[in-house]
């Protein structure tokens, strides 16, 4: 592969995973249409987005306020008596998820299904509040989102004389977890859930995210990363070394402040260490990233190229800049950053960390610093996600629902927080494949490994089974 093409792919990584996005989401959110094009065909529908008057608060009977929640209905293949395939959008505008809906649309055609996508509250244009002040975020929970889906689905079926039509709920990543939880909490509304790459286990100190890199990347890339990490840690320990790093990584400012050093190490770690997440055909982003790292033996400079590719300005590694951006309470194109960060700070954790011996990345990325960011962004002293409450409510990896199928890429670090084996009762199914995040739902390519092809076939067989009952 020519270096120009490698640089394009690395640019896409930066758009997808992003420095800020890595703190806020399992899948990142700053995606450009390029990544969707690289992952193959995205379905384009003529159907315009519609509006549902949704309850602001499903748990306060005295709160009668509503907001306008967007959804899309695709009836191109619907036979009238076919099932409903209900896709829950996640932590981005619902239009973002088109490249992760390709196979669901194909299956909708196979089954003569009605395809519906529901936008998640607080994302896209579905805002229940006028601004994003911390007080106004109290309605942003996974439980409220599930209640949104239940209220919408019940009402839509009633209003459109579809009461007897079976429903299968789908999602991907966070919304994959939502899909599984929806079947768990509302089994009367849907007959089954398909939950690709759903991280159902909330975890505060997620060392596995960067640890997975050593299992997904080739040994020479892992060794080069370890060598580069060692050099960077030596350089950052003294003033002259920091000056060298500032120049190499095109930093706008000095790296003398200890918290800026942390954020610098966090940022560059994610640019390389998060490349295994979206390692799907045909781009195989991890392989392309490693190819850039290994282009010569100056691994630190090569790592900087991965960080700097596509940058037209210097890199702002000041933690203050990061915190200030997430403190913005106005509703704008970047609001999803503040929203997803809030969800991780309240319910899920998912903080990607590194300690001595946990990975080949800087062993100083402790969880205490990242939880402190929550407190500084939302002005809540001691703010820490209540992961115990989340896991107790949903069951974590021991989810007790039925007719739930998880699919997971073994090269994707998020599979570690998902379900990868059938449960003992056989009510929760799982299939794995040798690729990355949500690979079972993206477009097929000539480069698909057999395990990925088989995983899609397993989902199809699962759908035939549950829809025949």
Buried (B, 14 or more C-beta within 10 A) or exposed (E): EEEEEBBBBBBBBBBBBBBBBBBBBBBBBBBEEBBBEBBBBBBEBEEEBEEBEBBBBBEEEEEEEEBEBBBBBBBEBBEEEBBBBBBBBBBBBBBBBBBBBBBBBBBBEEBEBBBBBBBBBBBBBBBBBEEBEBEBBEBBBBBBBBBBBBBBBBEBBEEEEBEEBBBBBBBBBBBBBBBBBBBBBBBEBBBBBBBBBBBBBBBBBBBBBBBBBBEBBEEEBBBBBBBBBBBBBEBBEEEEBBBBBBEBBBBEBEBEBEBBBBBBBBBBBBBBBBBBBBBBBEBBBBBBBBBBBBBEEEBBEBBBBBBBBEEEEEBBBBBBBBBEBBBBBEBEEBBBBBBBBBBBBBBBBBBBBBBEEBBBBBBBBBBEBBBBBBBBBBEEEEBBBBBEEBBEBBBBBEBEBBBBBBBBBBBBBBBBBBBBEBBEEEEBBBBBBBBBBBBBBBBBBEEBBEBBEBBBEBBBEBBEEBBEE
